[in-house]
Amino acid sequence: MGRSAVAIPEKLFFKIGEVCELAGVQAHVLRYWESEFPTLAPQKNRAGQRVYRKRDVEMALRIKELLYEDQYTIAGAKKRLANDLRSGGKLKIVSPENGEDHEAESGANAVSARTGIKTEMSRAVSEARTAEDRKALRKVATELRELLALLEKEPRKTR
């Protein structure tokens, strides 16, 4: 699994064409990956165009590596990415100035690391909300069943 490091320019945002060029894939492939991998989620600008952050570019490169070099299926790559994220795996990138490898969450990537943390926190909050919602719905369902049981016990009054 030899990782070929790609020099990602020091920019805040990248257009889809720039990401395609860096990753060596066509735009339709990148858009398909967005639909399959929730971790690859570019924002859209006011004009409706996709804008990728450095973290998105790194994720696209990792997905390409898993699919093309490591020969994972889409499902296998999803599982591998999920395991990597759970175990705190970091993506290797190369700084364009000096060509040195460094971890994705260090130095100039602190902003994208904070964004990733915020994303993970918002996911955790939404999952908690979902769990709370499920609990509330179960409670309502139980109460409705109890009311139904009471109604079934009472003799029906005819008019």
LOGUMI-832440 format. One record per residue (C-alpha): z, x, y; residue number from 1. Coordinates in nm, 2 decimals. Each point is the difference from the previous one (the first is absolute). Layout:
BEGIN
c3;c1;c2;pos
Z;X;Y;NUM $
...
This chain:
BEGIN
c3;c1;c2;pos
0.00;0.00;0.00;1 $
-0.11;0.24;0.26;2 $
0.04;-0.15;0.35;3 $
-0.26;0.11;0.24;4 $
0.17;-0.02;0.34;5 $
-0.20;-0.16;0.28;6 $
0.07;0.09;0.36;7 $
0.09;-0.32;0.18;8 $
-0.04;0.03;0.38;9 $
0.30;-0.05;0.22;10 $
-0.08;-0.35;0.13;11 $
0.20;-0.32;0.01;12 $
-0.28;-0.22;-0.11;13 $
-0.32;0.03;-0.20;14 $
-0.31;-0.23;-0.02;15 $
-0.12;-0.11;-0.34;16 $
-0.30;0.24;0.02;17 $
0.23;0.30;0.06;18 $
0.22;-0.09;-0.30;19 $
-0.31;-0.05;-0.21;20 $
-0.12;0.34;0.10;21 $
0.34;0.17;-0.07;22 $
0.04;-0.18;-0.34;23 $
-0.37;0.03;-0.10;24 $
-0.04;-0.36;-0.08;25 $
-0.21;-0.29;0.15;26 $
0.16;-0.27;0.22;27 $
-0.04;-0.27;-0.26;28 $
0.20;0.21;-0.24;29 $
0.28;0.05;0.25;30 $
0.01;-0.37;0.08;31 $
0.02;-0.08;-0.37;32 $
0.29;0.24;-0.03;33 $
0.18;-0.18;0.28;34 $
-0.02;-0.32;-0.20;35 $
0.13;0.16;-0.31;36 $
0.27;0.24;0.14;37 $
0.25;-0.16;0.24;38 $
0.11;0.35;0.10;39 $
-0.34;0.05;0.16;40 $
0.03;-0.24;0.29;41 $
-0.18;0.09;0.33;42 $
0.07;-0.18;0.32;43 $
-0.27;-0.17;0.20;44 $
-0.06;0.07;0.37;45 $
-0.08;-0.27;0.26;46 $
-0.36;0.01;-0.09;47 $
0.09;-0.07;-0.37;48 $
-0.10;0.34;-0.12;49 $
0.21;0.17;-0.26;50 $
0.21;0.29;0.13;51 $
0.16;0.23;-0.25;52 $
0.32;0.21;0.06;53 $
0.04;0.34;-0.15;54 $
0.21;-0.15;-0.28;55 $
-0.29;-0.23;-0.09;56 $
-0.23;0.29;-0.01;57 $
0.24;0.19;-0.23;58 $
0.03;-0.31;-0.22;59 $
-0.38;-0.03;-0.03;60 $
-0.03;0.36;-0.10;61 $
0.27;-0.05;-0.26;62 $
-0.17;-0.31;-0.14;63 $
-0.33;0.19;-0.02;64 $
0.17;0.28;-0.18;65 $
0.16;-0.24;-0.26;66 $
-0.32;-0.19;-0.05;67 $
-0.26;0.27;0.01;68 $
0.17;0.32;-0.10;69 $
0.28;-0.12;-0.23;70 $
-0.22;-0.29;-0.14;71 $
0.26;-0.27;0.04;72 $
-0.10;-0.36;-0.01;73 $
0.08;-0.22;0.30;74 $
0.30;-0.14;-0.18;75 $
0.11;0.34;-0.11;76 $
-0.03;0.14;0.35;77 $
0.21;-0.29;0.14;78 $
0.27;0.08;-0.25;79 $
-0.01;0.37;0.07;80 $
0.02;-0.05;0.37;81 $
0.29;-0.24;-0.04;82 $
0.18;0.26;-0.21;83 $
-0.08;0.27;0.25;84 $
0.14;-0.21;0.28;85 $
0.31;-0.09;-0.19;86 $
0.07;0.36;-0.09;87 $
-0.05;0.11;0.36;88 $
-0.33;0.18;-0.07;89 $
-0.17;0.15;0.30;90 $
-0.37;0.06;0.06;91 $
-0.12;0.35;0.07;92 $
-0.21;0.05;0.31;93 $
-0.14;0.30;0.18;94 $
0.05;0.06;0.37;95 $
-0.34;0.06;0.17;96 $
0.14;0.27;0.23;97 $
0.13;0.25;-0.25;98 $
-0.11;-0.14;-0.34;99 $
0.35;0.01;-0.14;100 $
0.12;-0.26;-0.25;101 $
0.31;-0.21;0.09;102 $
0.16;-0.32;-0.11;103 $
-0.14;-0.32;0.16;104 $
0.34;-0.10;0.15;105 $
0.07;0.32;0.19;106 $
-0.07;0.11;0.36;107 $
-0.30;-0.17;0.16;108 $
0.02;-0.28;-0.26;109 $
0.35;-0.12;0.11;110 $
-0.16;-0.30;0.17;111 $
-0.19;-0.11;-0.31;112 $
0.32;0.06;-0.21;113 $
0.20;-0.22;0.24;114 $
-0.28;-0.26;-0.03;115 $
0.02;0.02;-0.38;116 $
0.38;-0.04;0.01;117 $
-0.04;-0.31;0.23;118 $
-0.26;-0.14;-0.24;119 $
0.23;0.05;-0.30;120 $
0.29;-0.15;0.20;121 $
-0.20;-0.31;0.09;122 $
-0.11;-0.04;-0.36;123 $
0.36;0.02;-0.11;124 $
0.10;-0.26;0.26;125 $
-0.28;-0.23;-0.10;126 $
0.10;0.04;-0.37;127 $
0.36;-0.08;0.09;128 $
-0.12;-0.31;0.20;129 $
-0.21;-0.10;-0.30;130 $
0.31;0.04;-0.23;131 $
0.21;-0.20;0.25;132 $
-0.28;-0.27;0.02;133 $
-0.01;-0.02;-0.38;134 $
0.38;-0.04;-0.02;135 $
-0.01;-0.27;0.27;136 $
-0.29;-0.18;-0.18;137 $
0.20;0.02;-0.33;138 $
0.30;-0.16;0.17;139 $
-0.21;-0.28;0.15;140 $
-0.17;-0.06;-0.35;141 $
0.35;-0.02;-0.16;142 $
0.11;-0.25;0.26;143 $
-0.31;-0.21;-0.04;144 $
0.05;0.00;-0.38;145 $
0.36;-0.11;0.06;146 $
-0.11;-0.28;0.23;147 $
-0.27;-0.11;-0.25;148 $
0.27;-0.01;-0.28;149 $
0.22;-0.22;0.23;150 $
-0.29;-0.24;0.07;151 $
-0.08;-0.02;-0.37;152 $
0.36;-0.09;-0.09;153 $
0.03;-0.29;0.25;154 $
-0.14;-0.33;-0.12;155 $
-0.31;-0.10;0.18;156 $
0.03;-0.29;0.24;157 $
-0.28;-0.24;0.00;158 $
-0.08;-0.19;0.31;159 $
